[in-house]
Amino acid sequence: MPRVMLLIPSASYRAPDFMEAAARLGVEVVVGTDRRSPLEGAAHGGLATFDFDDPEHGADEIEAYATLHPVDTIVAVDDGGTLLAARAARRLELPHNPVSAVEATRDKSALRARLQAAGLPSPAWHVAHVSEPPEAVAATVRERVGYPVVVKPLALSASRGVIRADDERAFVEAFRRVTSILTTEEALAECGARHADRVLIEGYIPGIEVSLEGLLTEPRADGGRLRALAIFDKPDPLVGPYFEETIYVTPSRLPEEQQRLIEATAERACLALGLRDGPVHVELRLDGGQAYSIDIAARSIGGLCARTLQFGTGMSLEELLLRHATGAGIPTFERDTRAAGVMMIPIPRAGVLRAIEGVEAAEAVPLIESVTISIPVGGKVTPLPEGTEYLGFIFARGESPAEVEQALRNAHATLRFEIE
């Protein structure tokens, strides 16, 4: 029986789904986490605590652990574990992506430089130190990049701290706000001190945004290495000033030609970074006849969004990824023929969540499979760009993407959140 180490930060939503997939496969699992168990009582094969904040130290700890309790593969579930997984797997001579490639996915300026060097479509960009006077940076940005721009931290995820600025005045405000976010303990813990001292400014790319869920493998018969598992449309316009993602729907309604462009661009981008094996989540924008890679993560889709994907006779994305990691063989990559979608329920304003109404009514909406509220009553809620969480997730499945999208909107309309 293969023994898998799953690196799951304590704040992750995804632990139960991966553990369920492991149980279905009969895979022995040890969970590596940062502070406490993310499983909340779920049965599992072991638990160990490692240093996620310092990947080199954490790799030392995993190496020592594996000397006594050998593992066959290491799988990172969220962004916080990808670099630790690569470093530890390299030490243990297990399958892994090059550390430098994973580092590029965790530093948006390094990612931008590598994609540009590879000749991939890329906006103009500039990196500024947080200590620089914002007015001076604004003038430099006008000359080197041109407005409008998007200001973003180097290593935060889930659109946290990402702000559009259309002119120098808006830029100064956005720059100050992003640098303020980077001083918080939570941001420092996520991105580390070496990524919290700079800000990336890149030209705003108009057009529609999509995400691609893929799996990098050995070269196939057609010469490709990236197998596209799904392309998600994002029907709500993401034009700023903040970039809160709400609805994901698959299969994509884009023309076949544009979908092929998305897949080809994503594959070129992953290979340009040096990624070669395992799951990838790629965010892209289409502007005219060009596809731009906005962000690339060396892990699968975040939150509970993976629940939209089913393969073959009910195989989950987590089971597919564990099969790949353990060499168990994947019987099919064909998805459920029905359309599927998820709404990440946005937080309308900051405060304390005092009451939730309408969940049963939302679940009764035709095509809705489930509604999951992820923040308990009494919990603090913070919207973007400072926040990192959603109020919950709504899942739907139906015959067409349009029907699924409408069902998600109808269900969301029944929900009421009292925020004090």
C-alpha positions as CSV (number, residue, x, y, z in Angstrom):
1,M,0.0,0.0,0.0
2,P,1.5,3.4,-1.0
3,R,2.0,5.9,1.8
4,V,1.2,9.5,0.9
5,M,2.1,12.6,2.8
6,L,-0.5,15.3,2.3
7,L,0.6,18.8,3.2
8,I,-2.5,20.5,4.4
9,P,-2.4,23.9,6.2
10,S,-4.7,24.1,9.2
11,A,-6.9,26.7,7.5
12,S,-7.5,24.6,4.4
13,Y,-11.1,23.7,3.4
14,R,-9.9,20.6,1.5
15,A,-8.7,18.1,4.1
16,P,-12.0,16.0,4.3
17,D,-12.2,15.6,0.5
18,F,-8.7,14.4,0.1
19,M,-9.1,12.0,3.1
20,E,-12.3,10.6,1.6
21,A,-10.5,10.0,-1.7
22,A,-7.5,8.3,0.0
23,A,-9.9,6.0,1.9
24,R,-11.6,5.1,-1.4
25,L,-8.3,4.2,-2.9
26,G,-7.0,2.4,0.1
27,V,-4.0,4.7,0.4
28,E,-2.3,5.2,3.7
29,V,-2.0,8.8,4.5
30,V,0.0,10.9,6.9
31,V,-1.1,14.5,7.1
32,G,1.5,17.2,7.5
33,T,0.0,20.4,8.9
34,D,1.3,23.7,10.4
35,R,-0.4,24.1,13.7
36,R,-3.4,21.9,14.3
37,S,-5.3,19.1,12.6
38,P,-7.4,20.4,9.6
39,L,-9.4,17.2,9.8
40,E,-11.7,18.0,12.8
41,G,-12.0,14.5,13.9
42,A,-11.9,12.7,10.6
43,A,-10.2,9.3,10.6
44,H,-6.7,9.4,9.1
45,G,-3.5,7.4,9.1
46,G,-1.3,9.8,11.0
47,L,-0.6,13.5,11.8
48,A,2.6,15.4,12.0
49,T,3.4,19.1,12.4
50,F,5.9,20.9,10.2
51,D,7.2,24.4,9.6
52,F,5.3,25.7,6.6
53,D,6.6,29.3,7.1
54,D,10.3,28.3,6.6
55,P,10.3,25.6,3.8
56,E,14.0,24.8,4.3
57,H,13.4,24.1,8.0
58,G,10.2,22.3,7.3
59,A,12.1,20.1,4.8
60,D,14.5,19.2,7.5
61,E,11.6,18.2,9.7
62,I,10.0,16.1,7.0
63,E,13.3,14.4,6.2
64,A,13.8,13.5,9.8
65,Y,10.2,12.2,10.0
66,A,10.5,10.1,6.8
67,T,13.7,8.5,8.1
68,L,11.5,6.8,10.8
69,H,8.2,6.7,8.8
70,P,9.0,6.4,5.0
71,V,6.6,7.9,2.5
72,D,6.3,7.2,-1.2
73,T,5.1,10.7,-2.4
74,I,4.4,14.1,-1.1
75,V,1.3,16.1,-2.2
76,A,0.7,19.8,-1.4
77,V,-3.0,20.6,-1.2
78,D,-2.8,24.4,-1.0
79,D,-0.3,27.2,-1.9
80,G,1.2,27.2,1.6
81,G,2.6,23.7,1.1
82,T,3.8,23.7,-2.5
83,L,7.4,25.0,-1.8
84,L,7.7,22.8,1.3
85,A,6.6,19.7,-0.8
86,A,9.2,20.4,-3.5
87,R,12.0,20.9,-1.1
88,A,11.2,17.9,1.0
89,A,10.6,15.6,-2.0
90,R,14.0,16.7,-3.5
91,R,15.7,15.7,-0.2
92,L,14.0,12.4,-0.2
93,E,14.5,11.8,-3.9
94,L,10.8,11.5,-4.5
95,P,8.9,12.8,-7.6
96,H,8.8,16.6,-7.5
97,N,8.8,19.8,-9.5
98,P,12.0,21.7,-9.5
99,V,12.2,24.0,-6.5
100,S,13.0,27.0,-8.7
101,A,9.9,26.4,-10.7
102,V,7.7,26.3,-7.6
103,E,9.4,29.3,-6.3
104,A,8.4,31.2,-9.4
105,T,4.7,30.3,-8.8
106,R,5.1,31.8,-5.3
107,D,6.7,35.1,-6.5
108,K,4.6,37.0,-9.0
109,S,7.5,39.1,-10.2
110,A,9.6,36.0,-10.9
111,L,6.7,34.4,-12.7
112,R,6.2,37.6,-14.8
113,A,10.0,37.6,-15.7
114,R,10.1,34.0,-16.8
115,L,7.0,34.2,-18.9
116,Q,8.3,37.4,-20.6
117,A,11.7,35.8,-21.2
118,A,10.0,32.8,-22.8
119,G,8.3,35.1,-25.3
120,L,4.8,34.6,-23.9
121,P,2.3,37.5,-24.1
122,S,2.9,39.6,-21.0
123,P,1.9,43.1,-19.8
124,A,4.5,45.7,-19.0
125,W,5.4,45.5,-15.3
126,H,7.5,47.1,-12.6
127,V,8.5,46.1,-9.0
128,A,8.6,48.7,-6.3
129,H,9.9,48.5,-2.7
130,V,7.2,49.2,0.0
131,S,9.5,51.9,1.4
132,E,9.5,54.0,-1.8
133,P,7.4,57.2,-1.8
134,P,4.2,56.2,-3.6
135,E,4.1,59.5,-5.5
136,A,7.5,58.8,-7.0
137,V,6.5,55.2,-7.8
138,A,3.4,56.5,-9.5
139,A,5.5,58.7,-11.8
140,T,7.8,55.8,-12.7
141,V,4.8,53.6,-13.4
142,R,3.4,56.2,-15.8
143,E,6.6,56.1,-17.8
144,R,7.4,52.4,-17.7
145,V,4.0,50.7,-17.6
146,G,1.3,53.2,-18.3
147,Y,-2.2,53.4,-16.7
148,P,-4.4,51.6,-15.9
149,V,-2.4,49.2,-13.8
150,V,-3.0,46.4,-11.3
151,V,-1.1,46.6,-8.0
152,K,-0.5,43.3,-6.2
153,P,1.6,41.7,-3.5
154,L,4.2,39.2,-4.7
155,A,3.0,36.2,-2.9
156,L,-0.5,36.5,-1.5
157,S,-3.3,34.4,-3.0
158,A,-7.0,34.5,-3.6
159,S,-6.9,38.1,-5.0
160,R,-5.9,39.5,-1.6
161,G,-4.4,42.9,-2.0
162,V,-5.0,43.1,-5.8
163,I,-6.2,46.6,-6.8
164,R,-6.7,48.3,-10.1
165,A,-5.6,51.9,-10.4
166,D,-6.6,54.0,-13.4
167,D,-4.4,57.1,-12.7
168,E,-1.6,58.3,-10.5
169,R,-3.9,59.5,-7.7
170,A,-5.7,56.1,-7.5
171,F,-2.3,54.4,-7.7
172,V,-1.0,56.3,-4.6
173,E,-4.0,55.1,-2.6
174,A,-3.8,51.6,-3.9
175,F,0.0,51.4,-3.2
176,R,-0.5,52.5,0.4
177,R,-3.4,50.1,0.9
178,V,-1.4,47.1,-0.4
179,T,1.7,48.0,1.6
180,S,-0.6,48.2,4.7
181,I,-1.9,44.8,4.0
182,L,1.6,43.4,3.8
183,T,2.4,44.6,7.4
184,T,-0.3,42.4,8.9
185,E,0.7,39.2,10.7
186,E,-1.5,37.1,8.5
187,A,0.0,38.4,5.3
188,L,3.6,38.0,6.7
189,A,2.8,34.4,7.6
190,E,1.5,33.6,4.2
191,C,4.1,35.3,2.0
192,G,7.1,35.5,4.3
193,A,9.3,38.5,5.0
194,R,11.3,38.1,1.8
195,H,8.2,38.7,-0.3
196,A,6.5,41.3,1.9
197,D,8.9,44.1,1.1
198,R,8.0,44.6,-2.6
199,V,4.9,45.2,-4.7
200,L,4.3,44.2,-8.3
201,I,2.7,46.7,-10.7
202,E,1.6,45.4,-14.1
203,G,-0.5,46.8,-16.9
204,Y,-4.2,46.0,-16.7
205,I,-5.3,43.5,-19.3
206,P,-8.9,43.9,-20.5
207,G,-11.0,41.1,-21.7
208,I,-12.6,38.0,-20.2
209,E,-10.9,35.9,-17.5
210,V,-11.0,32.1,-17.2
211,S,-9.2,29.5,-15.2
212,L,-7.7,26.2,-16.3
213,E,-7.4,23.1,-14.1
214,G,-4.7,20.8,-15.5
215,L,-2.4,17.9,-14.8
216,L,1.2,17.9,-16.0
217,T,2.4,14.4,-17.0
218,E,5.2,12.8,-19.0
219,P,5.0,13.7,-22.7
220,R,2.0,12.0,-24.3
221,A,1.6,10.6,-27.8
222,D,0.5,14.0,-29.1
223,G,3.6,15.6,-27.7
224,G,1.7,17.5,-25.0
225,R,2.5,17.5,-21.3
226,L,-0.5,19.4,-19.9
227,R,-3.8,17.6,-19.8
228,A,-6.6,20.1,-19.4
229,L,-9.1,18.7,-16.9
230,A,-11.5,21.7,-17.1
231,I,-11.7,25.3,-18.3
232,F,-13.9,27.4,-16.0
233,D,-15.7,30.5,-17.3
234,K,-16.0,33.4,-14.9
235,P,-19.2,35.1,-16.1
236,D,-19.0,38.0,-13.7
237,P,-16.8,40.8,-15.1
238,L,-13.5,41.1,-13.3
239,V,-12.6,44.7,-14.0
240,G,-11.7,46.1,-10.6
241,P,-11.0,48.0,-8.6
242,Y,-10.9,44.7,-6.7
243,F,-11.0,41.2,-8.2
244,E,-13.3,39.1,-6.2
245,E,-14.1,35.8,-8.0
246,T,-17.7,34.7,-7.5
247,I,-19.0,32.2,-10.1
248,Y,-17.0,29.4,-11.9
249,V,-18.9,27.3,-14.5
250,T,-17.6,24.5,-16.7
251,P,-17.6,23.4,-19.5
252,S,-16.5,26.7,-21.0
253,R,-18.9,28.4,-23.5
254,L,-16.0,29.9,-25.4
255,P,-15.4,28.9,-29.0
256,E,-13.3,25.8,-29.5
257,E,-10.5,27.9,-31.1
258,Q,-10.2,30.1,-28.0
259,Q,-10.2,27.0,-25.7
260,R,-7.3,25.6,-27.7
261,L,-5.5,28.9,-27.3
262,I,-6.1,28.8,-23.6
263,E,-4.7,25.2,-23.3
264,A,-1.7,25.9,-25.5
265,T,-0.8,29.1,-23.6
266,A,-1.2,27.5,-20.2
267,E,1.1,24.6,-21.2
268,R,3.7,26.9,-22.6
269,A,3.6,29.0,-19.4
270,C,3.9,26.0,-17.1
271,L,6.9,24.7,-19.1
272,A,8.5,28.1,-19.2
273,L,8.5,28.1,-15.4
274,G,10.0,24.6,-15.3
275,L,7.0,22.8,-13.9
276,R,6.9,19.2,-15.1
277,D,4.6,17.1,-13.0
278,G,1.4,17.2,-11.0
279,P,-1.6,19.6,-10.8
280,V,-1.6,23.2,-11.9
281,H,-4.2,25.9,-11.6
282,V,-3.8,28.7,-14.3
283,E,-5.6,32.0,-14.4
284,L,-5.7,33.6,-17.9
285,R,-7.2,36.6,-19.7
286,L,-8.2,36.8,-23.3
287,D,-7.8,40.1,-25.0
288,G,-8.3,40.0,-28.8
289,G,-6.4,37.1,-30.2
290,Q,-4.0,36.8,-27.3
291,A,-4.1,34.8,-24.1
292,Y,-2.2,36.1,-21.1
293,S,-1.3,33.9,-18.1
294,I,-2.1,36.0,-15.1
295,D,-1.2,33.6,-12.4
296,I,0.0,29.9,-12.1
297,A,-0.2,27.7,-9.0
298,A,1.5,24.3,-8.6
299,R,-1.6,22.8,-7.0
300,S,-5.2,22.1,-7.8
301,I,-8.1,24.5,-7.6
302,G,-8.6,26.1,-4.1
303,G,-11.5,26.2,-1.6
304,L,-14.2,23.7,-2.2
305,C,-14.4,24.4,-5.9
306,A,-13.0,21.0,-6.8
307,R,-16.4,19.5,-5.9
308,T,-17.7,20.8,-9.3
309,L,-15.5,18.2,-11.1
310,Q,-16.4,14.5,-11.4
311,F,-14.7,12.0,-13.7
312,G,-15.8,8.7,-15.1
313,T,-18.3,7.1,-12.7
314,G,-18.0,9.6,-9.9
315,M,-14.2,9.9,-9.4
316,S,-13.4,13.2,-7.7
317,L,-10.5,15.5,-8.6
318,E,-8.8,14.5,-5.3
319,E,-9.0,10.8,-6.2
320,L,-7.6,11.5,-9.7
321,L,-4.7,13.5,-8.2
322,L,-3.9,10.8,-5.7
323,R,-4.0,8.2,-8.4
324,H,-1.5,10.2,-10.4
325,A,0.8,10.8,-7.4
326,T,0.9,7.1,-6.4
327,G,1.0,5.7,-9.9
328,A,-2.3,3.8,-9.4
329,G,-3.5,4.5,-12.9
330,I,-6.3,6.8,-14.0
331,P,-9.1,4.9,-15.7
332,T,-10.4,7.9,-17.5
333,F,-10.0,11.7,-17.7
334,E,-13.5,12.1,-19.2
335,R,-15.6,14.4,-17.0
336,D,-19.3,14.1,-16.2
337,T,-21.1,15.3,-19.3
338,R,-23.3,17.6,-17.3
339,A,-22.4,21.3,-16.7
340,A,-21.3,22.2,-13.2
341,G,-20.6,25.4,-11.3
342,V,-19.8,27.0,-8.0
343,M,-20.5,30.3,-6.5
344,M,-18.0,31.5,-3.9
345,I,-20.4,33.6,-1.7
346,P,-18.9,37.1,-1.5
347,I,-18.6,39.1,1.8
348,P,-20.5,42.4,1.3
349,R,-18.9,44.3,4.1
350,A,-16.7,43.9,7.2
351,G,-18.0,43.1,10.6
352,V,-19.3,40.2,12.7
353,L,-21.6,37.6,11.1
354,R,-24.7,37.6,13.4
355,A,-27.2,35.5,11.4
356,I,-27.7,33.5,8.2
357,E,-31.1,33.0,6.6
358,G,-32.4,31.3,3.5
359,V,-30.0,28.3,3.3
360,E,-32.9,25.8,3.0
361,A,-34.6,27.9,0.3
362,A,-31.3,28.1,-1.6
363,E,-30.9,24.3,-1.5
364,A,-34.4,23.9,-2.8
365,V,-33.6,25.9,-6.0
366,P,-33.7,23.5,-9.0
367,L,-30.2,22.2,-10.0
368,I,-28.6,23.2,-6.7
369,E,-26.7,20.3,-5.1
370,S,-25.6,21.9,-1.9
371,V,-24.9,25.1,0.0
372,T,-22.0,25.1,2.4
373,I,-21.5,28.1,4.8
374,S,-17.8,28.2,5.8
375,I,-17.8,31.0,8.4
376,P,-19.7,30.4,11.6
377,V,-22.2,32.8,13.2
378,G,-20.1,35.0,15.5
379,G,-17.1,35.0,13.2
380,K,-15.4,38.1,11.8
381,V,-15.8,38.7,8.1
382,T,-13.6,40.9,5.9
383,P,-14.1,41.6,2.2
384,L,-11.5,42.0,-0.4
385,P,-8.9,43.4,-0.8
386,E,-8.0,42.8,2.8
387,G,-10.0,39.6,3.3
388,T,-9.1,36.0,2.4
389,E,-12.3,34.1,2.9
390,Y,-15.7,33.6,1.4
391,L,-19.0,33.2,3.3
392,G,-19.4,29.8,1.7
393,F,-20.0,27.9,-1.5
394,I,-23.1,27.1,-3.6
395,F,-22.9,24.1,-6.0
396,A,-25.1,23.4,-9.0
397,R,-25.2,20.8,-11.8
398,G,-27.4,20.8,-14.9
399,E,-27.6,20.2,-18.6
400,S,-26.1,23.5,-19.7
401,P,-23.7,26.1,-18.3
402,A,-26.3,28.8,-18.7
403,E,-28.8,26.9,-16.6
404,V,-26.2,26.2,-13.9
405,E,-25.1,29.9,-13.8
406,Q,-28.7,31.0,-13.4
407,A,-29.4,28.5,-10.7
408,L,-26.4,29.7,-8.7
409,R,-27.6,33.3,-9.0
410,N,-31.2,32.3,-8.0
411,A,-29.9,30.4,-4.9
412,H,-27.7,33.3,-3.9
413,A,-30.6,35.7,-4.1
414,T,-32.4,33.7,-1.3
415,L,-29.6,34.1,1.2
416,R,-29.5,36.8,3.8
417,F,-26.5,37.5,6.0
418,E,-26.8,39.8,9.0
419,I,-23.4,41.5,9.5
420,E,-22.9,43.8,12.4
